[in-house]
Amino acid sequence: MDYLVLTLGIATVLFACGVLLTRDNLYASLYMSATLILIATIYTVYSLQSVFVLITFIFVGAIGIITIALAATYRFTPARKISIYWLIPIAIVTVILAYTYYLYSEQMGIVLIKEHSFASFPTEYLLVVVFLVSLMALLMLSAIRLVRGESS
């Protein structure tokens, strides 16, 4: 369980760095959506499925809708995909976080009361998950339509 959370945390930080480093709005929104989905997945590991659904519906849905609206009105090709000026602050923050985690890693241990598995997903969330998948499908269809250049 600890390795799963550690792996999800590392992937979350990498996707968050992708948001900072990219200069294209579409890629930044994709990285931000992936970051928030990974954060929601960490909550799911600790058996908080309702938080997963809320984060995914509210934040990922809003990011997707705003990105599609912005892409429909304003899109430019940046000269360079990665901003060099963000590398130094990212490196400093990464070093500070790594040092802090190294100092306090034994004191910040999380104790689980009981083990949970993903197979015991409550049936009350089934309808919400169906709505979530429908929302994501509609967002992707709108994005594909926008990329193809089709009009309403």
C-alpha positions, -999 to 999 in steps of 0.1 A, spaced: 0 0 0 28 24 8 45 17 -25 13 23 -43 8 57 -26 45 66 -32 42 57 -69 10 77 -73 26 106 -55 57 106 -77 35 104 -108 14 133 -95 44 155 -90 57 147 -125 24 156 -141 22 188 -120 57 197 -133 44 191 -168 17 217 -161 44 242 -151 68 234 -179 44 234 -209 34 266 -227 5 252 -246 -29 255 -230 -42 222 -243 -12 202 -229 -13 221 -196 -50 212 -192 -43 176 -200 -14 175 -174 -36 192 -149 -65 168 -154 -41 138 -150 -27 154 -119 -61 158 -103 -71 123 -113 -40 109 -96 -47 130 -65 -82 116 -65 -68 81 -69 -47 86 -38 -79 93 -19 -95 62 -33 -66 41 -20 -76 52 15 -113 42 7 -127 77 1 -145 70 -32 -168 100 -28 -138 124 -29 -126 107 -61 -159 113 -77 -162 149 -65 -126 158 -76 -131 142 -110 -165 157 -117 -158 192 -105 -122 199 -113 -115 176 -142 -148 184 -158 -144 221 -154 -108 221 -167 -120 201 -197 -149 224 -205 -129 256 -200 -100 242 -222 -124 233 -250 -140 268 -248 -106 285 -249 -93 263 -277 -124 271 -298 -117 309 -294 -79 312 -290 -51 289 -299 -16 297 -309 15 276 -315 42 286 -290 78 290 -302 91 267 -275 71 241 -256 90 244 -223 98 275 -204 134 275 -191 126 300 -164 104 275 -145 132 249 -142 151 267 -113 120 272 -90 109 236 -97 144 223 -88 144 244 -56 110 233 -45 118 196 -53 150 198 -32 132 214 -3 104 188 -4 128 159 -7 148 172 22 117 177 44 104 143 35 138 128 44 139 145 78 103 137 88 96 105 69 94 83 101 72 108 120 47 111 91 38 75 88 2 67 81 -14 39 99 -42 21 83 -69 7 105 -81 -20 80 -71 -30 45 -94 -20 16 -95 -33 -19 -107 -17 -51 -129 -48 -57 -152 -36 -28 -164 -6 -47 -198 4 -32 -228 0 -55 -242 34 -45 -214 50 -66 -223 31 -97 -246 57 -112 -221 85 -103 -194 66 -121 -216 61 -152 -222 99 -152 -185 105 -149 -177 83 -179 -205 101 -198 -190 135 -190 -156 124 -201 -169 109 -233 -188 142 -241 -156 162 -234 -135 140 -257 -161 141 -285 -161 179 -283 -123 180 -284 -122 157 -314 -148 178 -332 -128 209 -324 -95 194 -336 -111 183 -369 -125 218 -374 -161 207 -377 -188 233 -371 -219 228 -350 
